[in-house]
Amino acid sequence: MGSKPQILILGLIRSFSIGAIPLAVMLIPVDALCAARNPRPENDHAVECGARNSPPFGTGARLLQCKSSGRRRYVPRHHGIGFDILRSESEACFVPDQAFELLDRIVDDVRRRLEADALLEQLDKRQRVRRISETIGEVLESHAFGLLIPTDTLSDALATRGTTNDRIRHLFDCDTGSFIYLTVAENLGLRASLVDITLPSGSGHNYVRWEIGDETMDWDVNGRYECTTPSSTTTWEGKTMTGAQTKGYSRALRAELFKRRRLYDRALVDYREAMRLYPESPLPQNNFAWLVATRFPGHSRLRREALSAATRAVEIRPDATFLDTLACVWAALGDFERATRYSDRAIAKEPGNSDYLQRREGFRSIPPRSCAGAD
C-alpha cells in the first residue's frame, strides 16, 4: 500500500565519452582488474527488465533511526542526482557524512577501474556502455552492497549496517540502485535516465536507460544485465523519465522518511510535489490518498483532495491496491456503500488478501468502521 578515497592517477584525466574513454597510467591491485564480470551472451538483452535478480543478496533490515538534524562536515567532491537526493532526504532525516563519502568513493572506484581497463577502447559504443554498467555493479559488490527489496530511500541504501567484517554492509534495490548508477553516469559525462514500470506481478520496478547516440540501452540494476522493456507496460510506463519526473519520484520516497518520524503533514507536502512533477504515476496519488484515509479521516478538505487522487490512481491502473485505497477514502467520507463496492473489486483481484477482507468487514459492520489507523 502506501509505501511503498581520493584516487592518485599518473597522467591526465579527461572527461569520459561513449565514443572514446581515455586511459590513465596508474597502479592498482591485479585482483581489481580481474574481478569477475559474470559474462552473459550477447543476446541477453532479449530478457525483459525485472525478470531476474542477481546476488549478492541482503537480508531483512530494520528501519534506521531518523535524526531531525546534525552537523555536516564533509563536502562531496562529485556532483549529480544522488548527491541532490541525499541533501533532499537530509531535510527529512539527517543523512550522515558517511553516505556522501561512500557515494564519492563509488564514483572514484568506477572511474579508476574504467581507466585501467585496456580493452574498453576496443569495444563498440554499445559494448562499452555494457562494460561500464557491469563495472558499476562490480564496484557496488566490492563495497559490500547486497540486493534487498524493498530498500526505502537512497540514504537507507548508503547507510552502514553491521560491522566491517560482514559480507553485506549496504543495501539497494531497483530505484535506489538506479540513483547510484545515474550519479556515476553524470560524473563520467554520460547520459542515462530512470525508467519506471509495473511488473506482471503488480510490483513496481525501475531500471537505467543509457543514451548511445540515437540509440538506447536498458540495464537492470537488480539483475545486472542488459534488458528489454516488457511488452505488458501501460502507456505511461517504460519511457525515459525526465529530470522533473525523477525528482517527483524521489520526493515520493522522501515522504516515507517524514512518515517514519510521524510528520504526516510534511509527507503530504512531498506527495503533492510528487503528483505535480510526476502526474503520470499512480503511486504518489495512491500514497497521498492512503495517508489521508488512515491518518486524517476527519479532515474534510483533505478527504476531497484524497478522493480526487485515489480516483486518478485507479483510472491510471485499476489494480487491487489502488482500489482498496479508494474504498478507504470513500469510507472516510462516510459512504460505506461505495467503499464496499470498491473493496469487492479489490478482493476480486486478490481473493486471499486478509487486509482487504478485514476492511470490507469493517465497512459492513454496525456501526461501520473506516480505515483510520491502518498501517
NORCOR-V554613 format. One record per residue. N is the residue number from 1. RES is the residue in one letter. SS is DSSP state (H for helix, E for strand, - for the rest). BURIAL is 1 if it has 9 or more other ideal C-beta (glycine too) atoms within 8 Angstrom, else 0. D_CENTER is the distance of its C-alpha to the mean C-alpha in Angstrom with 1 decimal. Layout:
((N:RES:SS:BURIAL:D_CENTER) (N:RES:SS:BURIAL:D_CENTER))
This chain:
((1:M:-:1:15.8) (2:G:-:1:14.5) (3:S:-:0:11.7) (4:K:-:1:10.2) (5:P:-:0:26.0) (6:Q:-:0:27.9) (7:I:-:0:28.7) (8:L:-:0:32.4) (9:I:-:1:33.1) (10:L:E:0:36.5) (11:G:-:0:36.7) (12:L:-:0:35.1) (13:I:-:0:31.4) (14:R:-:0:30.6) (15:S:-:0:27.5) (16:F:-:1:25.7) (17:S:-:0:26.0) (18:I:-:1:25.4) (19:G:-:0:29.2) (20:A:-:0:30.3) (21:I:-:1:28.5) (22:P:-:1:31.3) (23:L:-:1:32.1) (24:A:-:1:33.4) (25:V:E:0:35.9) (26:M:-:1:34.6) (27:L:-:0:35.1) (28:I:-:0:32.3) (29:P:-:0:32.7) (30:V:H:0:33.5) (31:D:H:0:30.9) (32:A:H:1:28.1) (33:L:H:1:29.5) (34:C:-:0:30.0) (35:A:-:1:26.6) (36:A:-:0:26.0) (37:R:-:0:24.0) (38:N:-:0:23.9) (39:P:-:0:25.6) (40:R:-:0:25.0) (41:P:-:0:27.3) (42:E:H:0:27.2) (43:N:H:0:26.7) (44:D:H:1:23.6) (45:H:H:1:21.5) (46:A:H:0:23.2) (47:V:-:1:20.8) (48:E:E:0:18.2) (49:C:-:1:14.5) (50:G:-:1:13.2) (51:A:-:0:16.8) (52:R:-:0:16.6) (53:N:-:0:15.1) (54:S:-:1:16.9) (55:P:-:0:18.0) (56:P:-:1:18.1) (57:F:E:1:16.6) (58:G:-:1:16.1) (59:T:-:0:17.8) (60:G:-:0:17.3) (61:A:-:1:16.7) (62:R:-:0:18.0) (63:L:-:0:16.3) (64:L:-:0:17.2) (65:Q:-:0:20.0) (66:C:-:1:19.3) (67:K:-:0:21.8) (68:S:-:0:22.6) (69:S:-:0:23.9) (70:G:-:0:25.0) (71:R:-:0:26.6) (72:R:-:0:24.9) (73:R:-:0:27.0) (74:Y:-:0:24.9) (75:V:-:0:24.5) (76:P:-:1:21.9) (77:R:-:0:23.6) (78:H:-:1:20.9) (79:H:-:0:18.9) (80:G:-:1:15.8) (81:I:H:1:12.5) (82:G:H:1:11.3) (83:F:H:1:14.6) (84:D:H:0:14.5) (85:I:H:1:11.3) (86:L:H:1:13.1) (87:R:H:1:16.2) (88:S:H:1:14.8) (89:E:H:1:13.3) (90:S:H:1:16.8) (91:E:-:0:18.4) (92:A:-:1:17.2) (93:C:-:1:17.4) (94:F:-:1:19.1) (95:V:-:1:17.2) (96:P:-:0:19.8) (97:D:H:0:21.1) (98:Q:H:1:20.2) (99:A:H:1:16.4) (100:F:H:1:17.6) (101:E:H:1:20.3) (102:L:H:1:18.0) (103:L:H:1:15.9) (104:D:H:1:19.3) (105:R:H:1:20.6) (106:I:H:1:17.8) (107:V:H:1:18.7) (108:D:H:1:22.4) (109:D:H:1:22.3) (110:V:H:1:20.7) (111:R:H:1:23.3) (112:R:H:1:26.1) (113:R:H:1:25.5) (114:L:H:1:25.5) (115:E:H:1:28.6) (116:A:-:1:30.3) (117:D:-:1:29.5) (118:A:-:0:32.9) (119:L:-:0:32.0) (120:L:H:1:29.1) (121:E:H:0:31.5) (122:Q:H:0:33.3) (123:L:-:1:30.3) (124:D:-:0:29.8) (125:K:H:1:26.9) (126:R:H:1:24.7) (127:Q:H:0:25.6) (128:R:H:1:24.9) (129:V:H:1:21.3) (130:R:H:1:20.9) (131:R:H:1:22.5) (132:I:H:1:20.2) (133:S:H:1:17.1) (134:E:H:1:19.0) (135:T:H:1:19.9) (136:I:H:1:16.5) (137:G:H:1:15.8) (138:E:H:1:19.3) (139:V:H:1:18.8) (140:L:H:1:15.8) (141:E:H:1:18.1) (142:S:H:1:20.9) (143:H:-:1:19.2) (144:A:-:1:18.8) (145:F:E:1:15.1) (146:G:E:1:14.6) (147:L:E:1:12.1) (148:L:-:1:11.7) (149:I:-:0:10.0) (150:P:-:0:8.8) (151:T:-:1:7.9) (152:D:-:1:7.5) (153:T:-:1:7.1) (154:L:H:1:7.7) (155:S:H:1:11.3) (156:D:H:1:11.1) (157:A:H:1:10.0) (158:L:H:1:12.9) (159:A:-:1:15.3) (160:T:-:0:18.3) (161:R:-:1:19.1) (162:G:-:0:22.6) (163:T:-:0:25.1) (164:T:-:0:25.4) (165:N:-:0:27.2) (166:D:-:1:24.3) (167:R:-:0:22.8) (168:I:-:1:19.2) (169:R:-:1:18.6) (170:H:E:1:14.9) (171:L:E:1:11.9) (172:F:E:1:8.5) (173:D:-:1:6.6) (174:C:H:1:5.2) (175:D:H:1:1.9) (176:T:H:1:4.1) (177:G:H:1:6.8) (178:S:H:1:6.6) (179:F:H:1:7.1) (180:I:H:1:9.9) (181:Y:H:1:11.3) (182:L:H:1:11.5) (183:T:H:1:13.2) (184:V:H:1:15.6) (185:A:H:1:16.4) (186:E:H:1:17.4) (187:N:H:1:19.6) (188:L:-:1:21.2) (189:G:-:0:22.0) (190:L:-:1:20.1) (191:R:-:0:18.3) (192:A:E:1:14.9) (193:S:E:1:12.4) (194:L:E:1:9.1) (195:V:E:1:10.0) (196:D:E:1:9.1) (197:I:E:1:11.4) (198:T:E:1:12.8) (199:L:-:1:14.4) (200:P:-:0:18.1) (201:S:-:0:17.4) (202:G:-:0:15.8) (203:S:-:0:12.3) (204:G:E:1:9.4) (205:H:E:1:8.0) (206:N:E:1:6.5) (207:Y:E:1:8.7) (208:V:E:1:10.7) (209:R:E:1:14.0) (210:W:E:1:16.8) (211:E:E:1:19.8) (212:I:E:1:23.1) (213:G:-:0:25.8) (214:D:-:0:26.2) (215:E:E:0:24.0) (216:T:E:0:20.4) (217:M:E:1:18.8) (218:D:E:1:15.6) (219:W:E:1:14.1) (220:D:E:1:12.1) (221:V:-:1:10.4) (222:N:-:1:10.9) (223:G:-:1:14.4) (224:R:-:1:15.3) (225:Y:E:1:17.3) (226:E:E:1:18.1) (227:C:E:1:17.5) (228:T:E:1:18.5) (229:T:-:1:16.9) (230:P:-:1:18.2) (231:S:-:0:21.3) (232:S:-:0:20.4) (233:T:-:1:17.8) (234:T:-:0:19.1) (235:T:-:0:20.3) (236:W:-:0:17.3) (237:E:-:1:14.8) (238:G:-:0:14.6) (239:K:-:0:15.6) (240:T:-:0:14.8) (241:M:-:1:12.9) (242:T:-:0:15.0) (243:G:H:0:14.4) (244:A:H:0:15.1) (245:Q:H:1:12.6) (246:T:H:1:9.7) (247:K:H:1:11.3) (248:G:H:1:11.7) (249:Y:H:1:8.1) (250:S:H:1:7.7) (251:R:H:1:10.9) (252:A:H:1:10.1) (253:L:H:1:7.9) (254:R:H:1:11.0) (255:A:H:1:13.2) (256:E:H:1:12.3) (257:L:H:1:13.9) (258:F:H:1:16.9) (259:K:H:1:17.2) (260:R:H:1:17.4) (261:R:-:1:20.3) (262:R:-:0:21.7) (263:L:-:1:21.6) (264:Y:H:1:21.1) (265:D:H:0:22.7) (266:R:H:1:20.2) (267:A:H:1:17.3) (268:L:H:1:19.2) (269:V:H:0:19.5) (270:D:H:1:15.8) (271:Y:H:1:15.4) (272:R:H:1:18.4) (273:E:H:1:17.0) (274:A:H:1:13.8) (275:M:H:1:16.3) (276:R:H:0:18.5) (277:L:H:1:16.1) (278:Y:-:1:14.2) (279:P:-:0:17.1) (280:E:-:0:16.4) (281:S:-:1:13.6) (282:P:H:1:15.2) (283:L:H:1:12.4) (284:P:H:1:13.4) (285:Q:H:1:16.9) (286:N:H:1:16.9) (287:N:H:1:15.4) (288:F:H:1:17.9) (289:A:H:1:20.7) (290:W:H:1:20.0) (291:L:H:1:20.1) (292:V:H:1:23.4) (293:A:H:1:24.9) (294:T:H:1:24.3) (295:R:H:0:24.9) (296:F:-:1:27.0) (297:P:-:1:29.0) (298:G:-:0:32.2) (299:H:-:0:30.9) (300:S:H:0:32.5) (301:R:H:0:30.8) (302:L:H:1:27.3) (303:R:H:1:28.2) (304:R:H:0:29.2) (305:E:H:1:26.0) (306:A:H:1:24.1) (307:L:H:1:26.2) (308:S:H:0:25.5) (309:A:H:1:21.7) (310:A:H:1:21.9) (311:T:H:1:24.4) (312:R:H:1:22.2) (313:A:H:1:19.3) (314:V:H:1:21.9) (315:E:H:0:23.3) (316:I:H:1:20.1) (317:R:-:1:19.5) (318:P:-:0:22.1) (319:D:-:1:20.5) (320:A:H:1:21.7) (321:T:H:1:19.0) (322:F:H:1:19.6) (323:L:H:1:23.4) (324:D:H:1:23.5) (325:T:H:1:22.0) (326:L:H:1:24.5) (327:A:H:1:27.2) (328:C:H:1:26.4) (329:V:H:1:26.7) (330:W:H:1:30.0) (331:A:H:1:31.1) (332:A:H:1:30.4) (333:L:-:0:32.6) (334:G:-:0:35.3) (335:D:-:0:35.3) (336:F:H:1:35.1) (337:E:H:0:36.6) (338:R:H:1:33.7) (339:A:H:1:31.3) (340:T:H:1:32.9) (341:R:H:1:32.8) (342:Y:H:1:29.1) (343:S:H:1:28.8) (344:D:H:1:31.0) (345:R:H:1:28.8) (346:A:H:1:25.7) (347:I:H:1:27.9) (348:A:H:0:29.3) (349:K:H:0:25.9) (350:E:-:0:25.2) (351:P:-:0:28.8) (352:G:-:0:28.0) (353:N:-:1:25.5) (354:S:H:0:27.5) (355:D:H:0:25.5) (356:Y:H:1:26.4) (357:L:H:1:29.9) (358:Q:H:0:30.4) (359:R:H:1:29.3) (360:R:H:1:31.6) (361:E:H:0:34.4) (362:G:H:1:33.9) (363:F:H:1:34.2) (364:R:H:0:37.4) (365:S:-:0:38.9) (366:I:-:0:41.8) (367:P:-:0:40.8) (368:P:-:1:37.4) (369:R:-:0:34.3) (370:S:-:1:31.1) (371:C:-:1:27.6) (372:A:-:1:28.1) (373:G:-:0:26.6) (374:A:-:0:24.4) (375:D:-:0:21.2))
